[in-house]
Amino acid sequence: MSSWETLSSLAVPRCHAGLVNIQGRLYLVGGRSPADSGGKTVSVDTIERYNTESDQWQLFARLRTARHDSACTAVGMLFITSSLAASPRRLLYLLVCQLDYSKSYE
């Protein structure tokens, strides 16, 4: 029978983020921070990369604009569809990133 195991925590806690597996590593894109005492959340502008071998998350890149409710896929490039934090009409945007997955973009 399978069991659950707790792994290392994210550098920036979040929900409503996109997740994609690229070359055996997980990339978590954007999202929303946990609510503060006033119930307010803030969109996140980072991409974190998880290394399954070392059980470590690291800041991989910063987005130009904070995003949440993302869906991601990778076919040679990283494709992200999401809502922009600053968009009052909650329009859906497509962001295409051509990244060298062997390094970080901090």
C-alpha positions, -999 to +999 in steps of 0.1 A: +000+000+000+012+035-008+018+062+018+022+099+018+054+116+028+061+152+037+088+168+015+106+201+019+086+234+020+084+260-008+105+291-004+073+312-010+041+296+003+012+298-022-020+283-036-036+287-071-003+280-088+006+262-120+027+230-119+046+213-147+072+185-149+102+193-172+130+168-175+122+152-141+120+185-122+088+202-110+083+239-117+057+258-097+045+290-114+030+321-098+000+316-074-015+335-045+001+339-010-018+327+020-044+352+034-031+377+060-051+385+092-073+408+071-081+380+046-061+396+018-040+375-006-013+387-030-003+372-063+032+357-065+057+366-092+081+336-089+088+303-104+103+277-081+120+245-092+119+213-072+147+187-074+133+153-065+168+139-059+178+164-033+143+173-020+150+210-024+130+239-038+149+268-053+139+301-068+142+295-106+129+327-121+108+358-116+078+366-137+075+401-151+040+403-136+026+384-107+001+357-118-023+332-103-047+305-114-021+292-138-020+262-160+013+251-175+027+228-201+061+224-217+069+215-253+103+228-259+093+260-241+072+267-210+037+278-218+017+294-190-020+305-192-031+325-162-049+355-148-029+386-143-029+400-107-036+435-120-065+426-143-098+437-130-117+417-157-098+384-149-088+380-185-069+349-195-033+356-207-008+333-224+028+337-215+055+318-234+090+314-218+120+300-235+143+291-207+175+272-203+163+246-177+199+239-167+203+272-148+184+296-126+172+331-135+173+349-101 
